[in-house]
């Protein structure tokens, strides 16, 4: 499961649809309607909110808006009615880490898009997130190793923390 911190506008079609599906799965988990992924670390930032279901619904609304902008038929009715309690913080380090991860995925899956995105130094966050100073988030798998200074996939995104 990858609930991207980067704005969905950077994802290719396959990535955007995967994000939509994974967001719906996360919503089901947070509602207690799915048993898989209950302890997935990516859900920690939503569970930490006063209204976890509202936070994931706000996140899904951002994904939905991008999908509709591109002409995809995704059902808004599948998004919960709850509302979050404002933007969720994401660290610059996390955003940079995810950007590098996305660039590696696109290098294999969609080299043309990767080339178009190569000039982006620090990407915009998902609409329901706001950027704050900091390193890679604690909930990111393998974060301890990355905090020792390695940048995955030979990436170039900067995290001015």
ZIWOLIN-V616176 format. One record per residue. RES is the residue in one letter. OMEGA is omega in whole degrees, -180 to 180 (NA if undefined). D_CENTER is the distance of its C-alpha to the mean C-alpha in Angstrom with 2 decimals. Layout:
res: (RES:RES)
omega: (OMEGA:OMEGA)
d_center: (D_CENTER:D_CENTER)
This chain:
res: (X:X:X:X:X:X:X:X:X:X:X:X:X:X:X:X:X:X:X:X:X:X:X:X:X:X:X:X:X:X:X:X:X:X:X:X:X:X:X:X:X:X:X:X:X:X:X:X:X:X:X:X:X:X:X:X:X:X:X:X:X:X:X:X:X:X:X:X:X:X:X:X:X:X:X:X:X:X:X:X:X:X:X:X:X:X:X:X:X:X:X:X:X:X:X:X:X:X:X:X:X:X:X:X:X:X:X:X:X:X:X:X:X:X:X:X:X:X:X:X:X:X:X:X:X:X:X:X:X:X:X:X:X:X:X:X:X:X:X:X:X:X:X:X:X:X:X:X:X:X:X:X:X:X:X:X:X:X:X:X:X)
omega: (175:174:-171:173:178:180:-180:179:-179:-176:172:-177:-180:180:-180:179:176:178:177:-179:-179:175:177:177:179:178:179:179:-178:176:-178:-177:177:-178:179:175:-179:-176:-178:-176:-180:-179:-177:-178:177:179:-179:-178:178:177:179:180:176:180:180:177:177:178:180:177:177:178:179:-179:179:179:179:179:-180:178:177:178:176:-171:178:-179:180:179:179:-178:-178:177:178:-178:179:-176:175:178:172:-178:176:179:178:179:179:179:-178:178:178:179:179:-180:177:178:-178:177:180:-171:-176:-176:180:178:178:180:179:-178:-174:-178:-179:-179:176:-173:173:177:171:-177:-179:-179:173:-175:175:177:176:-180:176:-177:179:-176:-180:-180:178:-175:-178:180:-178:-179:177:172:-179:174:-176:171:179:-174:-176:-178:-179:174:180:-174:NA)
d_center: (9.69:6.23:3.61:1.26:3.19:5.47:7.40:7.77:11.28:10.80:10.16:13.51:14.88:14.36:10.66:10.34:12.68:11.14:7.83:10.52:12.49:10.13:9.24:13.04:13.73:11.81:13.87:16.94:16.54:16.26:19.27:21.14:21.59:20.16:21.33:19.00:15.94:17.52:17.09:13.72:12.49:8.84:10.80:12.67:10.91:11.61:15.00:15.95:16.16:19.56:18.33:15.51:16.13:16.13:12.82:11.09:13.44:12.51:8.81:10.41:12.86:10.58:9.57:13.30:14.55:13.15:14.52:17.77:18.05:18.16:20.64:18.87:20.45:17.89:19.53:18.62:21.08:18.70:16.61:18.27:20.51:19.56:18.24:16.28:18.11:16.43:13.41:11.45:11.97:9.75:12.12:13.01:13.33:9.81:8.75:11.72:11.12:7.87:9.93:12.78:11.19:10.23:13.76:15.34:14.03:15.22:18.44:19.36:18.07:18.46:20.47:21.48:18.03:17.38:20.72:19.99:16.87:18.85:20.15:16.90:17.32:14.39:11.76:11.16:8.24:6.73:10.17:9.97:9.21:12.04:12.58:15.24:17.20:16.60:15.89:13.17:12.29:14.89:12.80:11.41:13.90:16.75:15.91:19.67:20.53:18.12:19.48:22.84:22.00:20.74:18.12:16.74:17.88:20.14:17.48:18.45:15.74:17.38:16.44:19.41:19.38)
